Amino acid sequence: MLAFYILVPTLILYGLLKVFYNLFFHPLAKFPGPKLAAATHLYEFYWSIVRDGEFIWQIERLHEQYGPIVRITPRELHINDPSFYNEIYAGNPKRVDGDYRFTRSTGLTSSMFSTADHDLHQSRRSILTKFFSRRSIANIQPIIQDKVERFIERLRDASRDGYPADLSKLSAAFAADTVSHYAYGVSMGCLDGEAQNIIGDAMSAVFTYSQWLRFIPIRFTHAKRLHPGLVKRIWPTGAMILDTHRTIRSLALEVLNAKEPKAPHENIFAALVDPTLPAEERSLGRLEDEGFAVLGAGTETTAYSASVTMFYLLDNPHIFSKLYDEIKAVMPDPAECPQLSVLENLPLLRGVVNEGFRLSFGTMSRNPRIAPDRILQYKDWAIPAGTPCSTSTYFVHTNPEIFPNPWVFDPWRWIGAQEEGEHLESRLVNFAKGTRACIGLNLASAEMYMLTASLVRRVKMKLCEDTTIDCVTPARDHTVVVPKDTSGIKVMVLDVDTM
């Protein structure tokens, strides 16, 4: 009891001294922003957790009040100035660390994404860079096309039976099957059976819980020790996540236990067990974490981009019609998809894909970077080394000075910019930039081009009456976008392969 009476006042005193330090002696004390945000992370907790993912809009209001640079937490700055983006998200040879509060938000311990240290991150990234290179992705067009065919087969089923198809769920199944087939050598089979939504739902749940993990660092390794039946009873969503972990673990074990090693290009696990790597980098836990991270990164954001793109095309028949004509010219036979390089050079399709990426944002949440060994100079402000800084994709992609009428889906803006010699694509930051940019950008782009081209060319469909702009309007930040209406992009399929 005596210890209790000593401990409680001590903790209160420590908290008060910490607040006093944050307000008056912290290296960021002179930066603009609300005092409550500077004093404690409770301000961020309120807007992120209590208000369920509304912090990004509060940050927007803070910029309107305080200007382009704002102290949004005791240790973090947010800069709403696209011209400074490349300084924060810098490339080689500059050192760029991740922020531990965000790298831990997946609940993983040893994936590339969960690695804050620059050197270790670059070491882990280098193992997979060639695997996700543009050349490697160009060689897997048959894998992607196979998943496109299965996607269209599900739409054909919906057309035959007369029920609405959910493009959001089908896009998640498509993305999960594609990335798993390529990364593991085995497709998850989400497009093939009744359980087509399990992976997508599990990944969505991971991103939802990521908000909490910034404040409460829980690792999925702890939950994996519990009996599966118990987890399913008390936490059904968690059971889906852990089932996915177990599936990936079994695939990794096959590679670890193989009598003859697989070639590194066959799947990511074969690359990760390279005998030249340190033993701790070849452990089962490391393979499982990396495998799960690749699946998560390759499913949720790609799926949302694909469904957002199709919504805007179906909601704008004049764009759909012109795109159909452009694609048909290079795809006269609906069953024969052109080479990826041909699709990428179609001006309107390229503009459509870019607009889809722009208005789906990639990750909605800010993703801070740290310059550990240099001061960043923003106008008159010298940002101390080691300070987490961020510029949210949301603010760049909706900046009217870069993208006039930013909420209008306008693929011709990209064509016009190219004709005028403006490199507008450099302002597309849904994959981030620099040494920590998304490693899967080439795969995601290939999926977007091939799926969009085939759906437009081969499938006649219309939006259901209850599928409105609210289905693609951001309302909450759960790391990824949560729209106002979460019921999904529903369509009635009128015909397939007779257009």
Order of alpha helices (4+ residues) and beta strands (2+ residues): alpha-alpha-alpha-alpha-beta-beta-alpha-beta-alpha-alpha-alpha-alpha-beta-alpha-alpha-alpha-alpha-alpha-alpha-alpha-alpha-alpha-alpha-beta-beta-beta-beta-alpha-alpha-alpha-beta-beta-beta-beta
